[in-house]
Amino acid sequence: MLDKISGAVLIGARQRQARTQLLAGIVEQLLVDSKRARDTETASMNMQLTTWRDGRAVNRAFVAGSGDALCNWRQP
């Protein structure tokens, strides 16, 4: 009788340990996903801020360079 009780206690302990490991794995995955999402949002925001800060100068330089290229282009 005691062997059956000891076996049941051991099985219960192993099940709790497995459940705890599963939950820890889920929490770790959620942390990784959350960090990835934050990093993506940060990169996107930084790109938008750079566009707002430097957009006019970049556009002017692009147009000026395109005009020069069109004026100086010769067919080979």
C-alpha positions as CSV (number, residue, x, y, z in Angstrom):
1,M,0.0,0.0,0.0
2,L,2.8,2.5,0.9
3,D,4.6,1.6,-2.4
4,K,1.5,2.7,-4.3
5,I,1.2,6.0,-2.3
6,S,5.0,6.7,-2.8
7,G,4.6,6.0,-6.5
8,A,1.6,8.4,-6.8
9,V,3.5,11.1,-4.9
10,L,6.5,10.6,-7.2
11,I,4.3,10.8,-10.3
12,G,2.6,13.9,-9.0
13,A,6.0,15.6,-8.3
14,R,7.2,14.7,-11.8
15,Q,4.0,16.1,-13.3
16,R,4.4,19.4,-11.4
17,Q,8.0,19.6,-12.5
18,A,7.1,19.1,-16.1
19,R,4.3,21.7,-15.9
20,T,6.7,24.2,-14.3
21,Q,9.2,23.6,-17.1
22,L,6.5,24.0,-19.7
23,L,5.3,27.3,-18.2
24,A,8.9,28.6,-17.9
25,G,9.4,27.8,-21.6
26,I,6.2,29.7,-22.5
27,V,7.3,32.7,-20.5
28,E,10.7,32.7,-22.1
29,Q,9.2,32.6,-25.6
30,L,6.8,35.4,-24.7
31,L,9.8,37.5,-23.5
32,V,11.7,36.9,-26.7
33,D,8.6,37.7,-28.8
34,S,8.0,40.9,-26.8
35,K,11.6,42.0,-27.2
36,R,11.5,41.3,-30.9
37,A,8.4,43.4,-31.3
38,R,9.8,46.3,-29.3
39,D,13.0,46.2,-31.3
40,T,11.0,46.3,-34.6
41,E,8.9,49.2,-33.4
42,T,12.0,51.1,-32.2
43,A,13.7,50.6,-35.6
44,S,10.6,51.7,-37.4
45,M,10.3,54.8,-35.2
46,N,14.0,55.7,-35.7
47,M,13.6,55.4,-39.5
48,Q,10.6,57.7,-39.4
49,L,12.3,60.3,-37.2
50,T,15.4,60.2,-39.6
51,T,13.1,60.7,-42.6
52,W,11.4,63.7,-40.9
53,R,14.8,65.2,-39.9
54,D,16.8,64.6,-43.1
55,G,14.0,64.2,-45.7
56,R,14.2,67.6,-47.3
57,A,18.0,67.6,-47.7
58,V,18.0,64.1,-49.1
59,N,15.3,65.0,-51.6
60,R,17.1,68.1,-52.7
61,A,20.4,66.3,-53.2
62,F,18.6,63.5,-55.1
63,V,16.9,65.9,-57.5
64,A,20.1,67.9,-58.0
65,G,22.1,64.7,-58.7
66,S,19.4,63.4,-61.1
67,G,19.4,66.7,-63.0
68,D,23.2,66.7,-63.4
69,A,23.1,63.1,-64.5
70,L,20.4,63.7,-67.1
71,C,22.3,66.8,-68.4
72,N,25.6,65.0,-68.7
73,W,24.5,61.6,-70.0
74,R,25.8,60.6,-73.3
75,Q,24.9,57.4,-75.2
76,P,27.8,55.1,-75.4
